[in-house]
């Protein structure tokens, strides 16, 4: 999804630089924004539950003092950190698409 988002942003920025803003481009960008917003929502939910699981495993490992829960904590922590970075990228990418959309709307009017 990262590659798709960055490629689409580059494509739009190229069209803006060259002045090739077609009539339906703004609506197309809105459609893509909706797709990326859906992806962002899914990753927010997954990130939230991965974070909750990580915290619960940590609390369980501290309370029950077991190695198994500590290992589960470390595993979920290793999953949680990349989820945070991926969600951060999606969030900023969608925000950047908003800026591109408003620029296209301004230039097409």
Wavefront OBJ file of the C-alpha trace (Angstrom):
o trace
v 0.000 0.000 0.000
v 2.934 2.321 0.690
v 4.200 1.926 -2.858
v 0.761 2.471 -4.354
v 0.243 5.632 -2.300
v 3.649 7.125 -3.072
v 3.379 6.269 -6.791
v -0.038 7.916 -6.998
v 1.226 11.034 -5.225
v 4.182 11.292 -7.626
v 1.878 10.825 -10.608
v -0.417 13.614 -9.430
v 2.455 15.969 -8.643
v 3.844 15.342 -12.135
v 0.476 16.182 -13.699
v 0.286 19.394 -11.692
v 3.831 20.417 -12.705
v 3.111 19.780 -16.381
v -0.298 21.461 -16.135
v -2.092 18.330 -17.359
v -5.139 18.603 -15.139
v -8.016 16.804 -16.827
v -11.632 17.594 -16.120
v -12.417 14.560 -13.928
v -9.094 14.452 -12.081
v -10.457 15.975 -8.866
v -13.194 13.327 -8.645
v -10.643 10.581 -9.337
v -8.458 11.894 -6.516
v -11.457 11.889 -4.170
v -12.118 8.237 -5.037
v -8.505 7.307 -4.313
v -8.627 9.280 -1.052
v -11.629 7.179 0.002
v -9.726 3.961 -0.743
v -6.717 5.141 1.245
v -8.935 6.346 4.107
v -10.470 2.885 4.309
v -7.013 1.339 4.401
v -6.020 3.831 7.081
v -9.068 2.910 9.196
v -8.300 -0.802 8.938
v -4.709 -0.194 9.999
v -5.843 2.028 12.866
v -8.038 -0.786 14.194
v -5.266 -3.373 13.794
v -2.737 -1.034 15.429
v -5.112 -0.375 18.324
v -5.661 -4.064 19.038
v -1.974 -4.893 18.596
v -1.193 -2.180 21.156
v -3.820 -3.477 23.572
v -2.462 -7.020 23.180
v 1.080 -5.815 23.765
v 0.094 -4.015 26.968
v -1.947 -6.971 28.228
v 0.929 -9.383 27.649
v 3.291 -7.024 29.469
v 0.924 -6.689 32.416
v 0.377 -10.460 32.466
v 4.114 -11.109 32.373
v 4.677 -8.693 35.258
v 1.769 -10.025 37.326
v 2.234 -13.762 36.763
v 6.035 -13.573 36.340
v 6.136 -16.092 33.487
v 8.605 -16.276 30.643
v 5.895 -17.350 28.162
v 3.946 -14.111 28.608
v 7.153 -12.118 28.411
v 7.962 -13.811 25.085
v 4.454 -13.049 23.821
v 4.951 -9.444 24.889
v 8.201 -9.235 22.915
v 6.601 -10.822 19.843
v 3.625 -8.468 19.880
v 5.939 -5.521 20.521
v 7.899 -6.502 17.403
v 4.603 -6.415 15.476
v 3.290 -3.267 17.105
v 6.232 -0.996 16.278
v 6.038 -1.561 12.477
v 2.252 -1.071 12.640
v 2.840 2.342 14.207
v 5.248 3.366 11.453
v 2.960 2.047 8.719
v -0.068 3.851 10.139
v 2.001 7.036 10.450
v 2.932 6.781 6.760
v -0.685 6.186 5.708
v -1.923 9.101 7.801
v 0.615 11.530 6.363
v 0.097 10.193 2.846
v -3.650 10.789 2.984
v -3.079 14.267 4.410
v -0.748 14.969 1.485
v -3.430 13.739 -0.941
v -5.818 16.269 0.609
v -3.328 19.036 -0.196
v -2.926 17.762 -3.759
v -6.709 17.582 -4.161
v -7.170 21.185 -3.037
v -4.392 22.311 -5.381
v -6.055 20.508 -8.305
v -9.430 22.046 -7.421
v -7.864 25.508 -7.280
v -6.085 25.126 -10.628
v -9.058 23.552 -12.401
v -11.469 26.329 -11.405
l 1 2 3 4 5 6 7 8 9 10 11 12 13 14 15 16 17 18 19 20 21 22 23 24 25 26 27 28 29 30 31 32 33 34 35 36 37 38 39 40 41 42 43 44 45 46 47 48 49 50 51 52 53 54 55 56 57 58 59 60 61 62 63 64 65 66 67 68 69 70 71 72 73 74 75 76 77 78 79 80 81 82 83 84 85 86 87 88 89 90 91 92 93 94 95 96 97 98 99 100 101 102 103 104 105 106 107 108 109
